[in-house]
Amino acid sequence: MNKKNSLGMDKNMASVIAYLGVWVTGIILLLTEKEDEKVRFHAMQSTVAFGALTALTMVPLIGWILSPFIILFSTILWIYCLVKAFQGEMFELPIVGEFSKKQLKRVK
């Protein structure tokens, strides 16, 4: 059975797209997907996690020094999120997942 979201996309593929462009596609899906809670959760989690990691690399001195490690961590996390979303899992990243759930309730 092919499960579609309100945008007409396969739900798992929409969840993958939420992570594909890191925080950019997360924001786009948050603005366009209004009904599917799973897709919205993945979009919010992507926005929060990768937005925070991007911001961290921009912190003067500390961000610049840690940037190679942050980029490596971000790449590994990105691949993990893509695979889990493609498998249809509703997984929560530590700290970010719970925060994302709370934020979704606020922006509903």
C-alpha atoms as an extended CHARMM CRD file, in Angstrom:
* protein
*
       108  EXT
         1         1  MET       CA              0.0000000000        0.0000000000        0.0000000000  PROA      1               0.0000000000
         2         2  ASN       CA              1.4240000000        3.3220000000       -1.0910000000  PROA      2               0.0000000000
         3         3  LYS       CA              0.9770000000        5.9090000000        1.6410000000  PROA      3               0.0000000000
         4         4  LYS       CA              0.8810000000        9.4950000000        0.4170000000  PROA      4               0.0000000000
         5         5  ASN       CA              1.0240000000       12.7340000000        2.3560000000  PROA      5               0.0000000000
         6         6  SER       CA             -1.0460000000       15.8550000000        1.6800000000  PROA      6               0.0000000000
         7         7  LEU       CA              1.4850000000       16.9530000000       -0.9660000000  PROA      7               0.0000000000
         8         8  GLY       CA              0.9280000000       13.7340000000       -2.9180000000  PROA      8               0.0000000000
         9         9  MET       CA              4.3690000000       12.3130000000       -2.1060000000  PROA      9               0.0000000000
        10        10  ASP       CA              5.1920000000        8.9750000000       -0.5620000000  PROA      10              0.0000000000
        11        11  LYS       CA              5.4610000000        9.6170000000        3.2020000000  PROA      11              0.0000000000
        12        12  ASN       CA              8.8590000000        7.9600000000        3.5540000000  PROA      12              0.0000000000
        13        13  MET       CA             10.2340000000        9.8720000000        0.5720000000  PROA      13              0.0000000000
        14        14  ALA       CA              8.9010000000       13.1510000000        1.9710000000  PROA      14              0.0000000000
        15        15  SER       CA             10.6540000000       12.3340000000        5.2610000000  PROA      15              0.0000000000
        16        16  VAL       CA             13.8880000000       11.6870000000        3.3520000000  PROA      16              0.0000000000
        17        17  ILE       CA             13.4960000000       15.0050000000        1.5290000000  PROA      17              0.0000000000
        18        18  ALA       CA             13.1960000000       16.7330000000        4.9220000000  PROA      18              0.0000000000
        19        19  TYR       CA             16.7860000000       15.6720000000        5.6220000000  PROA      19              0.0000000000
        20        20  LEU       CA             18.1510000000       15.7580000000        2.0710000000  PROA      20              0.0000000000
        21        21  GLY       CA             18.7460000000       19.5070000000        1.9960000000  PROA      21              0.0000000000
        22        22  VAL       CA             19.4080000000       19.6480000000        5.7310000000  PROA      22              0.0000000000
        23        23  TRP       CA             17.6550000000       22.6070000000        7.3590000000  PROA      23              0.0000000000
        24        24  VAL       CA             16.5900000000       24.2250000000        4.0540000000  PROA      24              0.0000000000
        25        25  THR       CA             14.2970000000       21.3870000000        2.9450000000  PROA      25              0.0000000000
        26        26  GLY       CA             13.1730000000       21.0130000000        6.5430000000  PROA      26              0.0000000000
        27        27  ILE       CA             11.8530000000       24.5710000000        6.5150000000  PROA      27              0.0000000000
        28        28  ILE       CA             10.2600000000       24.1350000000        3.0870000000  PROA      28              0.0000000000
        29        29  LEU       CA              8.3780000000       21.0190000000        4.2080000000  PROA      29              0.0000000000
        30        30  LEU       CA              7.3120000000       22.6900000000        7.4560000000  PROA      30              0.0000000000
        31        31  LEU       CA              5.7640000000       25.4840000000        5.4110000000  PROA      31              0.0000000000
        32        32  THR       CA              4.0950000000       23.2530000000        2.8150000000  PROA      32              0.0000000000
        33        33  GLU       CA              3.0870000000       20.0610000000        4.6440000000  PROA      33              0.0000000000
        34        34  LYS       CA              0.2260000000       20.8590000000        6.9970000000  PROA      34              0.0000000000
        35        35  GLU       CA             -1.3400000000       17.4620000000        7.7620000000  PROA      35              0.0000000000
        36        36  ASP       CA              1.1460000000       14.5950000000        8.0260000000  PROA      36              0.0000000000
        37        37  GLU       CA              2.5890000000       14.6000000000       11.5510000000  PROA      37              0.0000000000
        38        38  LYS       CA              5.4030000000       12.1870000000       10.7150000000  PROA      38              0.0000000000
        39        39  VAL       CA              6.6900000000       14.2800000000        7.8100000000  PROA      39              0.0000000000
        40        40  ARG       CA              6.3140000000       17.4660000000        9.8460000000  PROA      40              0.0000000000
        41        41  PHE       CA              8.2650000000       15.9120000000       12.7250000000  PROA      41              0.0000000000
        42        42  HSD       CA             11.1370000000       14.9020000000       10.4410000000  PROA      42              0.0000000000
        43        43  ALA       CA             11.0970000000       18.3760000000        8.8710000000  PROA      43              0.0000000000
        44        44  MET       CA             11.2590000000       20.0540000000       12.2910000000  PROA      44              0.0000000000
        45        45  GLN       CA             13.9480000000       17.6910000000       13.5650000000  PROA      45              0.0000000000
        46        46  SER       CA             16.0320000000       18.3450000000       10.4420000000  PROA      46              0.0000000000
        47        47  THR       CA             15.6050000000       22.0950000000       10.7860000000  PROA      47              0.0000000000
        48        48  VAL       CA             16.5460000000       22.1340000000       14.4730000000  PROA      48              0.0000000000
        49        49  ALA       CA             19.4540000000       19.6670000000       14.3320000000  PROA      49              0.0000000000
        50        50  PHE       CA             21.1580000000       20.8900000000       11.1940000000  PROA      50              0.0000000000
        51        51  GLY       CA             20.2960000000       24.5290000000       11.8340000000  PROA      51              0.0000000000
        52        52  ALA       CA             22.0070000000       24.2920000000       15.2270000000  PROA      52              0.0000000000
        53        53  LEU       CA             25.0450000000       22.5270000000       13.7720000000  PROA      53              0.0000000000
        54        54  THR       CA             25.3190000000       25.1430000000       11.0150000000  PROA      54              0.0000000000
        55        55  ALA       CA             25.0570000000       27.9630000000       13.5590000000  PROA      55              0.0000000000
        56        56  LEU       CA             27.7030000000       26.2920000000       15.7250000000  PROA      56              0.0000000000
        57        57  THR       CA             30.2180000000       26.3830000000       12.8750000000  PROA      57              0.0000000000
        58        58  MET       CA             29.7010000000       30.1480000000       12.6240000000  PROA      58              0.0000000000
        59        59  VAL       CA             30.6150000000       30.9340000000       16.2410000000  PROA      59              0.0000000000
        60        60  PRO       CA             33.8390000000       32.9440000000       16.1260000000  PROA      60              0.0000000000
        61        61  LEU       CA             36.9740000000       31.0610000000       17.1120000000  PROA      61              0.0000000000
        62        62  ILE       CA             35.3290000000       28.0050000000       18.7290000000  PROA      62              0.0000000000
        63        63  GLY       CA             33.2140000000       27.2560000000       15.6720000000  PROA      63              0.0000000000
        64        64  TRP       CA             36.1330000000       27.7720000000       13.3540000000  PROA      64              0.0000000000
        65        65  ILE       CA             38.3970000000       25.4490000000       15.3500000000  PROA      65              0.0000000000
        66        66  LEU       CA             35.7480000000       22.7510000000       15.7520000000  PROA      66              0.0000000000
        67        67  SER       CA             34.3690000000       23.1280000000       12.2340000000  PROA      67              0.0000000000
        68        68  PRO       CA             36.0820000000       20.0260000000       10.7430000000  PROA      68              0.0000000000
        69        69  PHE       CA             34.7130000000       17.8540000000       13.5620000000  PROA      69              0.0000000000
        70        70  ILE       CA             31.2540000000       19.4160000000       13.3360000000  PROA      70              0.0000000000
        71        71  ILE       CA             31.1840000000       18.8120000000        9.5840000000  PROA      71              0.0000000000
        72        72  LEU       CA             32.2360000000       15.1760000000       10.0300000000  PROA      72              0.0000000000
        73        73  PHE       CA             29.6070000000       14.6480000000       12.7450000000  PROA      73              0.0000000000
        74        74  SER       CA             26.9680000000       16.3980000000       10.6140000000  PROA      74              0.0000000000
        75        75  THR       CA             27.7400000000       14.1850000000        7.6200000000  PROA      75              0.0000000000
        76        76  ILE       CA             27.4460000000       10.9840000000        9.6700000000  PROA      76              0.0000000000
        77        77  LEU       CA             24.2380000000       12.2340000000       11.3100000000  PROA      77              0.0000000000
        78        78  TRP       CA             22.8350000000       13.2610000000        7.9160000000  PROA      78              0.0000000000
        79        79  ILE       CA             23.4130000000        9.7840000000        6.4420000000  PROA      79              0.0000000000
        80        80  TYR       CA             21.8960000000        8.1490000000        9.5420000000  PROA      80              0.0000000000
        81        81  CYS       CA             18.7910000000       10.3650000000        9.3250000000  PROA      81              0.0000000000
        82        82  LEU       CA             18.3690000000        9.7070000000        5.5940000000  PROA      82              0.0000000000
        83        83  VAL       CA             18.5210000000        5.9290000000        6.0720000000  PROA      83              0.0000000000
        84        84  LYS       CA             16.1580000000        5.8860000000        9.0620000000  PROA      84              0.0000000000
        85        85  ALA       CA             13.6480000000        8.1640000000        7.3110000000  PROA      85              0.0000000000
        86        86  PHE       CA             13.7720000000        6.0130000000        4.1590000000  PROA      86              0.0000000000
        87        87  GLN       CA             13.0530000000        2.9440000000        6.3030000000  PROA      87              0.0000000000
        88        88  GLY       CA              9.9560000000        4.7160000000        7.6200000000  PROA      88              0.0000000000
        89        89  GLU       CA             11.1540000000        4.9160000000       11.2040000000  PROA      89              0.0000000000
        90        90  MET       CA              9.8760000000        7.6260000000       13.5170000000  PROA      90              0.0000000000
        91        91  PHE       CA             13.1550000000        8.0920000000       15.3810000000  PROA      91              0.0000000000
        92        92  GLU       CA             14.0640000000       10.8820000000       17.7610000000  PROA      92              0.0000000000
        93        93  LEU       CA             17.5440000000       12.2800000000       18.0130000000  PROA      93              0.0000000000
        94        94  PRO       CA             18.6740000000       12.8680000000       21.6190000000  PROA      94              0.0000000000
        95        95  ILE       CA             17.6310000000       16.3220000000       22.8970000000  PROA      95              0.0000000000
        96        96  VAL       CA             16.6590000000       17.5390000000       19.4100000000  PROA      96              0.0000000000
        97        97  GLY       CA             13.7830000000       15.0600000000       19.0020000000  PROA      97              0.0000000000
        98        98  GLU       CA             11.9490000000       16.0940000000       22.1570000000  PROA      98              0.0000000000
        99        99  PHE       CA             12.5580000000       19.7880000000       21.4340000000  PROA      99              0.0000000000
       100       100  SER       CA             11.2230000000       19.2990000000       17.8950000000  PROA      100             0.0000000000
       101       101  LYS       CA              8.0230000000       17.6960000000       19.2140000000  PROA      101             0.0000000000
       102       102  LYS       CA              7.4330000000       20.6590000000       21.5180000000  PROA      102             0.0000000000
       103       103  GLN       CA              8.0600000000       23.1420000000       18.7120000000  PROA      103             0.0000000000
       104       104  LEU       CA              5.6300000000       21.3340000000       16.4110000000  PROA      104             0.0000000000
       105       105  LYS       CA              2.8680000000       21.7540000000       18.9920000000  PROA      105             0.0000000000
       106       106  ARG       CA              3.5940000000       25.4840000000       19.0970000000  PROA      106             0.0000000000
       107       107  VAL       CA              3.5290000000       26.0360000000       15.3190000000  PROA      107             0.0000000000
       108       108  LYS       CA              0.5050000000       23.8600000000       14.5360000000  PROA      108             0.0000000000
